[in-house]
Amino acid sequence: MTSAHDVSWAKAREQAAALAVALPAESVAMDQADHRVTAAAVTALVDLPTFDSSAMDGWAVCAGGPWTQTGALLAGDWAPAELQPHQAIRIATGAPVPPGTTGILRTESAVRAADGTLSGPTSIDDVRLRGEECRAEDVLAEAGVDLTPALIGLLCAAGHDTVEVVRRPRVRLVLMGDELQDAGLPRPGHVRDALGPQLPAWLDRVGAEVVDRRRLNDSRSDLVQALTDGDVDLIISTGGTASGPLDFVHAAINQVHGRFIVDRVAVRPGHPMVLADVGGVPLVALPGNPQAAVAGLLTLAFPLIDGLLGRRPRTNQQVTLAEHLNAPDDQTRMVGGVIADDGFRRSEHAGSAMLRGLAASTGYAVIPPGGAAPGESVQWLPLA
């Protein structure tokens, strides 16, 4: 893989995904598996349902009525001897139906005669048959799938107590800028840090975790140290990617003999983003302006994290534009906004250094070079 300068937005995302090597697997309990990514295909350990059971409260009956009641079955009981013709047994939803059952007489449909016998319409469709949902060894989740609450429930029902998932990528977050202030009202010449509080949350939502967070002044030596300390799977930095007097990202990468994969992307905002390999650890260097940094996350960091997790490719979502959106002839434009009744509409206050438009947006429309007209369909990147 060779360094590419001012690459297209789509190519940059491909390069980021290609740089990643899937991390090793670990076993986690089911109550810890939400949002994790399966490391291998997961199969059912038992048939579902594991036995024939009633889908309704009522009576399990055999043959035609009227029926004589012979007992009762509750959920958790086991079925007694085989029902004989014209017999009925009181049954609760989820209880196993006894052998010989030909249908379920629902409670609300039953008619009781003076002699205690039962009659009424029955249905065999109210019996849940063993294995009708899945059979043992059926694949319930492929490798690279995000585990959801519903999928976790299915795997538990199919007999699993734990699941093999890909270890979460460990991220070092490096925040640079002499002008940044962590708390309180900004002093003259300073601005509150808006990326440090939000980036860990963005990363958590796509499956990574920040294990090392460093606040640096604009210092080349401090940045070199942050790039060479080990024990992380990914380094994400903010600021210092342009060509100003205190922008040291390029010099620091060169000093540690790093390899540039992508050096600037033909996209606005976020153009001066960088993707590099530093001693075998991927580095995503984001611009310092908030909108540009989030654009860089979506462009480089998220595809890279997907690759580290072995996540299956996400569906290429599309959105229809409700308004004309411009883009330079030689650059992609990422526009934050919302999906309204008539299609995508951009948010106001969308400058690269602004946060208000980002806060109001549910995702980004990816406008191709040259722009797109109302009614056109473009790629849609929802904010996780």
C-alpha positions, 0 to 999 in steps of 0.5 A: 500500500503506497501513500496517496495525497488528496485521494478521493473520499471513497478511495480513502475509506477503502484504504482505511478498511484495508489497513485494518487486521481483525483483532483476536476473539474473547468470550463474554457473558450474554449480558455483556454482549450488546453492541459487540461483534461476533468473532465466528458464526454462532449456531443453535445448541438445541431445537427451538422450541425444544418441545411441542408446547401450547401457544395459548391458555386453554385445554389440549384435546384429543380427537373430537368433543365433547371432552372430559378434563383429566388434569392440568399442565403449567409452564415448567411441568412435563407432559404426562401420559398420552391423551386418549380420544375425547380427553382434555387437559388444562394447559397454560401458554408455554406448557408442553402438550402431551402426546396425542394432542390434536388441537388446543381449545382456547379458554375464551372459546370453551363451552362447559356442559352441566356434566362438566364436559367441554366443547368448542372449536380447536386449532392445531395451529395453537401448538408450537412445534418443536424445531419450527423456529430452528434446529440444533446446529442452524446458524443464527448469527454469522461472523462479523455481526453486531449483537443486538438485544433481540439477537442476544435473546435468541442465542440465549434461548438456543442454549448459549451462556457466552458468545465469542466476540472480537476484542474491542479496539483499544484507542489512544486519544491524543488531543492537541492545542495550546488554545484548548481549555478543559473547564470553565468559561474560556479565557481570552484567546482560548476555546473550550475543548469540544472534541475531548468529551465527544470523541470517546462517545462516538468511538464507543458507539462503533465498538472501540474504547478509549483506554488512554487519553492525552492532552498535549500542548503543541509540542512535536516531542510530546506528539512523538512520545504519544505515537511511540508508546505501545499497547493500543490498537489505534491512535486518533489525534486531533489538530496539527494536520495542516501546514501552520507553524505549530502543526507537527503531525507530518513531522512527527510521523516522519521522525518515527519512520511512520508510513503515510497511507492517506495524506489529505482527502479530497473532501470538505470539511476534513480535507487535511486528515491523515491516515498512517501506519506508525510502527504497526499501529494505525494512526488517524490524525483528525483536523482540530475543527469539530465538524472536520474532525467528525467528518474524518471519523466517518471517513477514516476512523469508522471504516478502520474500526469496522476492519479491526472488528471484522464487522461485515460491510454495512449496507450503503444507505441512500437518501433523496435530497430535498434541496440543491447542494453544491460541491467543488468540481474536484472534491466530495462534500459532507453535509450534516442534516436531517431526513425531513418529510421531503428528503434530506435537508442540511442543518444551519450553522454548518461551518467547519469550526461550528458545533450547533449544526453538528448537534442538530444533525442525524447524519451526513449526506455525501455530495459528489464532486460538482454537487447534486440536485433536488430529487437525486439520491446520494450516500447517507451516513447516519451518525451512530 
